[in-house]
């Protein structure tokens, strides 16, 4: 279900916005518009859809427009053109009173530099938004305590926030953001001011919290590793434009342009690329109830296969057949294949990563079957595919190396 939708949103800073917008719609570049009008195009024709319950990450380098775009969503900055919808309500045409109501209940923001009230305790900081809403003290304190417990700060509720470490202060900021039970959580570089170790811990905490809360989170970062770790989907921005949107795997395997390709070139692909991306989706199979040894042996010889996955008619994976065993059955005149099915085969799920699958190469003599929850065969991953993904060599090169090794 769609939670946020941004349509053709543009933001221009400067005095000649109308002239700049006209040039933008004529396809002029950011530099050309700046030269002609003195206006800076901060966001250009952004289109995003964020689904309910997902963590959607907008990432880019400094000046790419990512934080500016975020601030247009809750109208901390008014866009020059375009629309923003939250729950199918258009934010861009709301009155100040309507905006105030949706900020109090529908949207919450967690800032990079915490934005806490240093003279207040943890409890009073977390309860601040509830206090603004007019909730009774006993009720808001109870709700704040539940949230404090959720983010792992129980026992610190009566300490002043200026007595806490940076990581703990960010937990307070996160707790304050979710105490109002917002439908959408906007997080602007929320962890970038933290030390690397604390930052990693906060990322883990957010993922654990998301398992419990199932919130819709729009997360801004300049760090690709953080985007990959947190994001269900990622939008990459450059010079105010969204240049690609997709899952981390989609972006890494099919970068939209040279900029994205250079952005992702040093990513450890083995931790991201999954079986779905590299499996052979329509492998030849033996069907237990339909194919006999003669048919299977002919198929294996025609396709030069030494082993073949065997399935039931509903694609339930049973194991592998080896060509020498099939030949023996045919010679003996045995019609059933069941006695020679090798069932001690390790399977993987479609989301198993290359890193997960690599150790299996040394523990099996068969291609790795990819199965779903019903154990239906979806495809197979060959050792050649795994090695190619790990080394960057093409499959032909690897096959030549393997063949030479066999000949030696």
SULZI-V145466 format. One record per run of one state. SS is the DSSP state (A for helix, B for strand, O for the rest). FROM is the first residue (numbers start at 1). TO is the last residue. If there is no record, write none. Layout:
SS:FROM:TO ; SS:FROM:TO
//
This chain:
O:1:1 ; B:2:13 ; O:14:16 ; A:17:25 ; O:26:29 ; A:30:37 ; O:38:39 ; B:40:51 ; O:52:54 ; B:55:59 ; O:60:65 ; A:66:73 ; O:74:80 ; B:81:86 ; O:87:88 ; B:89:90 ; A:91:93 ; O:94:95 ; A:96:105 ; O:106:106 ; B:107:110 ; O:111:120 ; B:121:121 ; A:122:126 ; O:127:127 ; A:128:132 ; O:133:136 ; A:137:150 ; O:151:159 ; B:160:160 ; A:161:163 ; O:164:165 ; A:166:179 ; O:180:183 ; B:184:188 ; O:189:195 ; A:196:213 ; O:214:215 ; B:216:221 ; O:222:223 ; A:224:230 ; O:231:232 ; B:233:238 ; O:239:240 ; B:241:246 ; O:247:247 ; A:248:253 ; O:254:257 ; A:258:264 ; O:265:268 ; A:269:271 ; O:272:273 ; B:274:274 ; A:275:278 ; O:279:279 ; B:280:280 ; O:281:284 ; B:285:287 ; O:288:292 ; A:293:303 ; O:304:306 ; B:307:311 ; O:312:315 ; B:316:322 ; A:323:332 ; O:333:337 ; A:338:340 ; O:341:341 ; B:342:342 ; O:343:346 ; B:347:348 ; O:349:352 ; B:353:353 ; A:354:363 ; O:364:367 ; B:368:371 ; O:372:375 ; B:376:381 ; O:382:382 ; A:383:391 ; O:392:394 ; A:395:407 ; O:408:408
//
